[in-house]
Each structure stands twice: as structure tokens, then as C-alpha cells.
Amino acid sequence: MGTMLCRLCFVPILLSAAVSVCLGQNATFVEPRTPHPALFDDWEQPKLLLFFTGFLDGYIEPCGCAGPDQMKGGLSRRHSCLQQLQQKGWDILPIDAGNLNKGFGLQEELKFNFVIDEAYRLMQYQAAGIGNRELLFPTDTLFLYTVDVPGNPKRYTSANVSLLEFSPEIVAPYRILEKAGLKIGIMSVLGDSLLRNISNDEIVSANAVAKIQEVLPKLESERCDRKVLIIHASAHETTQLLNQFAGQFDFILPSNTPAEPPLQPRTVGNAMLIEVGEKGRYAIAVGLFDDAERPIRYERVPLDARFENSPAILELMKMYQDQLRESGLSGLGIRPIPNARLQTQGNYAGAQSCADCHETAHRVWRSTGHSRAWQSLRETAIPPRNYDPECIACHVVGWNATELLPYQGGFLSERETPRLVSVGCEACHGPGELHIRAESGSDRELQARLRSALRLPLEGQAARRHCITCHDGDNSPLFDFDAYWEKIKHPEEPLFD
């Protein structure tokens, strides 16, 4: 058995050999596994390893039809990576820049509660910056993550953002971490451009420069061996902060990071820039050594298929999926959005309703992974993902895959709308009810109009734009329309005069 990872579903899906669930038995787009470049190849044991991550943006596992060897990231792989390093006997200090969630809403809060926060506790993170994405959560949710209580110290920090008032008991303005005889100081700030977009009146903020100037002496009084600054800001603000403060920090994590971190770090003044990339695909490891010639070493760590999935993280994922099942779409606040095509094409009829007249197309569809898309979520995913709206959107008929919301008349549940499971004909062609009804009549003009409404021509960009709502760069990085079309094409002679 092989594995793949599914559209925003964040969990591995078991496959037979290298079969792609999205394309069917003849798919050949999963490349064979190739050796991964060695990591830490010339390293002896560091005195302390700083393990930098950030900007997860809700991508708790990689997703997509490209297969595990083509995908990077995920908390499960990250945990396995840390465990491998710990097994070497290395002292490790994980530090996260923040922006762990991708938005707000009940599902995002559940994901944070059941997976992200618990996974960070499991991976022993003691410091994480507060980014603008965290500030999308309601105030009472933020309190749960920022206020220290006996036996349950929090990790989140910001020098210039707090809740209700500036108080270290509510939001720590900095963190001091001690390990392997070293003391690491961490400060995080948000730029004014991001603060202007915060609409929560219970969040208090101050200018980043002023707060760094206020807090930095306190950090220095702690006699830290290394100091870390996390910057959430625009490119212009980041440049200004680097010019002003780079000489006073050893490591700076900017939010303006390239999608893929550099193989070698950039430096600004005395500071090393730690650019961790996007969506949790990489970690940056910095080793501190008792070595006068090479006191610091840097390693970009791609979280790829060399790292197995962590059973402990998969158990957190199961708890999260169980909660999604118990909540249901209505419990998550998800309501169908308007669907203009209902007025012109009627309701969704289901793929089986197309089979009698479109035999060739239906036979091709049945041979592809599109027809098994729902089965892949319900029966093959570990854990099952058939209650997860972020996965459902690309595995059923009648959802907006960009907004992750159902259209009116679209799939609601396997019990309520069983005809709309999997990626059926109407997922691409639109609702077919009126077309089916018209073909039983004699109004040729109506028949022609409804046939035209259902066509998705290959010429131009319409078909390509439709496909990439699911086969996007995150979940299908190898997507090539012409090559993929060969696997699902279903031409047939006109059935009607």
C-alpha cells in the first residue's frame, strides 16, 4: 500500500500502489521515491538546537493528489522529526513565529483546540509569537492561549499586543527559555499596518518600535545568551525594524518569508534571518556549539516523506474529526450560499441520473478516482474525513471549493443527499435537473439552451479555472491540465439531433 494526502484534509490516505484517488487506476503522476538529501550531515552534537517554525496558516497536514513524496509539511511529520533529533540525545528548543491558524470560525477554533495547541504542547514548544491570524479569534478564546495558570504555562507572547490592558499576566511581553545551560530571550511584535486591520475593540496595541525600545532593556537585563525577534509586519515595516534593531538580536524571524526557505541564511547586521517558509512545510534548525570557528550552524529541514506520520498526532486528528462529526455543518455555522444556477438549470440530480443517456461518459467516470472521491474520505483516510468541510468541498457535488461552503441544493450529508457524494458530472457541468426533464419533452429550443448551459468547453480557460479550484498549488503541485485531462476525458457522439 502507498499513501497520498488529500485536499485540505491534512491526513494521509492509503492507496493501492501509486494510484491517485483523484484520477483513477491509470494515473501515473506520483513519482517514485527518490533519496532525500542528508540532513545534519557534518554536524556533531550541538550544545543546543534551536528549532524554528512558523506561519502554519492552518495547514496541519499537507494535502493533495500528488502523493506523499511530492508534498511537504504537517505537524505529524514535524513531531517525528523532533523525535528523531531527540533520539540523538540532542537538547532541542522549539520556537514558533505564530500565525498558526488560517482564519476564524468554529472549525478553525476546533482545529486549534484539538490539534494545533495540543500538538505544540506535545512537541514541547515554550514560545510562539502572536500574529495577526491569532487575533482573528474571539477574546475569550485568546485568553485561553495567553494567560498562564499554575501547571499550565502558555507559550504565546507579544510585546505590543495584549487583551484589555497591557499586563504580563494576560500576555507575556517576552519569553525567557533556559536549556542546556543557555538562556534564550524571545520577543514578538506586530507592525502598525497589521494592527490597523484588527477589528476587536478588546485588543490593545502599541507601536512596535516603541515597545521594542521599552521591552528590550528588560530582555537584556536577563543576560540572555541569544535573543530572538519575531516580526509580523509589512515588507516596508520589516525593513525599518531590521535597520533599527538587527544589531541587538541574534536571530530575526520575519513574516515576509519566501515560500521556500533559503539553503543558506541571510544576515542583516549581526542578526541571522530565519525565514521558515509558508504553511509549515519546512523547519529551520540552528545549532549552537562550543566551537570558536563554527559557533552556529544552520540547516533547512524539509518536512517531507523521510519523516513518518506520528501516531500521537494522528490520535489528535481523530479527536478533531470526531468533534467535527458531532458538530455537523450546522453546528459549525456552515450554511448554504446562493446558487444562481438553480434558477437556470434546476437542482442537482446526481451522476446516476446522467447514465442512461451519457453511457460512454458515465463509464469513463466510473473508472476514475472522481467516482471514488467520497469513498477515499470515508473508508480510506486515516482517520476518516467525511465530516470535515475542508475536505468535503472537493469530494462532493455542489460546493464552492474556494470558500469551502455548500451551494444551495448542494451536498449536505451522506444521509440527506446521497446522490451527490463524490465528484460527479454536475461538479463540473452544473445542476442537470432541468436538462434531464427537457430531454423527455419536445421543446428543441429549450433542449439546446440547457445543453449549452451544461457544457464546459476545453477551449479557453473556463475548464482550467474550474479544475484548479481543487487542483491548486497547495494540494496538486504537479497539476497539468492537458495531462490530467487525458485520464478523465469522456468524448462521445451527440446523442440528440
Order of alpha helices (4+ residues) and beta strands (2+ residues): beta-beta-beta-alpha-beta-alpha-alpha-beta-alpha-beta-beta-beta-beta-alpha-beta-alpha-beta-alpha-beta-beta-beta-beta-beta-alpha-alpha-alpha-alpha-beta-beta-alpha-alpha-alpha-alpha-alpha
